[in-house]
Amino acid sequence: MLTEFNFFGVFMAPIVVYAVAALPVTMLIRFLLWWSGIMKWFWHLALFEVALYTSVLCLMILFV
């Protein structure tokens, strides 16, 4: 169940914690895609990276 997180006396919404946690996961996936050469297949890299981050964030919210 999603509840607020207490961060030094400041209550934060769970979406903030998930958004911060999704950043390193997205960076790792980006690194693996650059290393394998798959990122060259995408036409608009910035749009793909935003979509990748959004997908990782949504999956973390659903399954964590």
Rosetta constraint file for C-alpha pairs under 8 A:
AtomPair CA 2 CA 14 HARMONIC 6.33 0.50
AtomPair CA 3 CA 13 HARMONIC 7.29 0.50
AtomPair CA 3 CA 14 HARMONIC 6.38 0.50
AtomPair CA 4 CA 11 HARMONIC 5.91 0.50
AtomPair CA 4 CA 12 HARMONIC 5.49 0.50
AtomPair CA 4 CA 13 HARMONIC 5.03 0.50
AtomPair CA 4 CA 14 HARMONIC 5.72 0.50
AtomPair CA 5 CA 11 HARMONIC 5.48 0.50
AtomPair CA 5 CA 12 HARMONIC 5.23 0.50
AtomPair CA 5 CA 13 HARMONIC 6.58 0.50
AtomPair CA 5 CA 14 HARMONIC 6.61 0.50
AtomPair CA 6 CA 10 HARMONIC 5.57 0.50
AtomPair CA 6 CA 11 HARMONIC 4.63 0.50
AtomPair CA 6 CA 12 HARMONIC 6.45 0.50
AtomPair CA 7 CA 11 HARMONIC 6.19 0.50
AtomPair CA 7 CA 12 HARMONIC 7.07 0.50
AtomPair CA 12 CA 16 HARMONIC 6.75 0.50
AtomPair CA 12 CA 17 HARMONIC 7.69 0.50
AtomPair CA 13 CA 17 HARMONIC 7.25 0.50
AtomPair CA 14 CA 18 HARMONIC 6.27 0.50
AtomPair CA 15 CA 19 HARMONIC 5.90 0.50
AtomPair CA 15 CA 61 HARMONIC 7.79 0.50
AtomPair CA 16 CA 20 HARMONIC 6.28 0.50
AtomPair CA 17 CA 21 HARMONIC 6.14 0.50
AtomPair CA 18 CA 22 HARMONIC 5.96 0.50
AtomPair CA 18 CA 57 HARMONIC 6.63 0.50
AtomPair CA 18 CA 60 HARMONIC 6.83 0.50
AtomPair CA 18 CA 61 HARMONIC 6.82 0.50
AtomPair CA 19 CA 23 HARMONIC 6.73 0.50
AtomPair CA 19 CA 57 HARMONIC 6.23 0.50
AtomPair CA 20 CA 24 HARMONIC 7.93 0.50
AtomPair CA 21 CA 25 HARMONIC 7.17 0.50
AtomPair CA 22 CA 26 HARMONIC 6.05 0.50
AtomPair CA 22 CA 53 HARMONIC 6.99 0.50
AtomPair CA 22 CA 56 HARMONIC 6.17 0.50
AtomPair CA 22 CA 57 HARMONIC 5.48 0.50
AtomPair CA 22 CA 60 HARMONIC 7.31 0.50
AtomPair CA 23 CA 27 HARMONIC 6.16 0.50
AtomPair CA 23 CA 53 HARMONIC 7.26 0.50
AtomPair CA 24 CA 28 HARMONIC 6.09 0.50
AtomPair CA 25 CA 29 HARMONIC 6.32 0.50
AtomPair CA 25 CA 56 HARMONIC 7.48 0.50
AtomPair CA 26 CA 30 HARMONIC 6.08 0.50
AtomPair CA 26 CA 52 HARMONIC 6.91 0.50
AtomPair CA 26 CA 53 HARMONIC 5.74 0.50
AtomPair CA 26 CA 56 HARMONIC 6.72 0.50
AtomPair CA 27 CA 31 HARMONIC 6.12 0.50
AtomPair CA 28 CA 32 HARMONIC 6.29 0.50
AtomPair CA 29 CA 33 HARMONIC 6.16 0.50
AtomPair CA 30 CA 34 HARMONIC 6.11 0.50
AtomPair CA 30 CA 49 HARMONIC 7.83 0.50
AtomPair CA 31 CA 35 HARMONIC 6.00 0.50
AtomPair CA 32 CA 36 HARMONIC 6.10 0.50
AtomPair CA 33 CA 37 HARMONIC 6.08 0.50
AtomPair CA 33 CA 38 HARMONIC 5.26 0.50
AtomPair CA 33 CA 39 HARMONIC 5.58 0.50
AtomPair CA 34 CA 38 HARMONIC 6.29 0.50
AtomPair CA 34 CA 39 HARMONIC 5.39 0.50
AtomPair CA 34 CA 40 HARMONIC 7.76 0.50
AtomPair CA 37 CA 41 HARMONIC 7.92 0.50
AtomPair CA 38 CA 42 HARMONIC 7.78 0.50
AtomPair CA 39 CA 45 HARMONIC 7.55 0.50
AtomPair CA 42 CA 48 HARMONIC 7.30 0.50
AtomPair CA 44 CA 48 HARMONIC 6.33 0.50
AtomPair CA 45 CA 49 HARMONIC 6.11 0.50
AtomPair CA 46 CA 50 HARMONIC 6.27 0.50
AtomPair CA 47 CA 51 HARMONIC 6.19 0.50
AtomPair CA 48 CA 52 HARMONIC 5.99 0.50
AtomPair CA 49 CA 53 HARMONIC 6.13 0.50
AtomPair CA 50 CA 54 HARMONIC 6.10 0.50
AtomPair CA 51 CA 55 HARMONIC 6.04 0.50
AtomPair CA 52 CA 56 HARMONIC 6.16 0.50
AtomPair CA 53 CA 57 HARMONIC 6.06 0.50
AtomPair CA 54 CA 58 HARMONIC 6.09 0.50
AtomPair CA 55 CA 59 HARMONIC 6.11 0.50
AtomPair CA 56 CA 60 HARMONIC 6.11 0.50
AtomPair CA 57 CA 61 HARMONIC 6.24 0.50
AtomPair CA 58 CA 62 HARMONIC 6.19 0.50
AtomPair CA 59 CA 63 HARMONIC 5.98 0.50
AtomPair CA 59 CA 64 HARMONIC 7.92 0.50
AtomPair CA 60 CA 64 HARMONIC 5.26 0.50
